[in-house]
Amino acid sequence: MLPYSISELFAKVSKSGKINVLEYYRLMAALPATSLNEEDYRSIKRLLHAVRRGWVQVVGLDPLMEN
């Protein structure tokens, strides 16, 4: 899924306020996985919520696709 742990991604995104578009889509795909532990599940939910609220910016999108 990701080249590093979800906790590492959470720390990186929390510090920078940005998430790569590929990481974002991988998190969305990982959410329904039943193999996630409670901590990872909650971290993913928090990151996706932060993106929806605008607290975290998704970067790496094609500027023509952004609206």
Secondary structure, DSSP 8 states (H G I E B T S, - for coil): --SS-HHHHHHHHHHHSEEEHHHHHHHHHHTT-TT--HHHHHHHHHHHHHHHHTSSEEES--TTT--
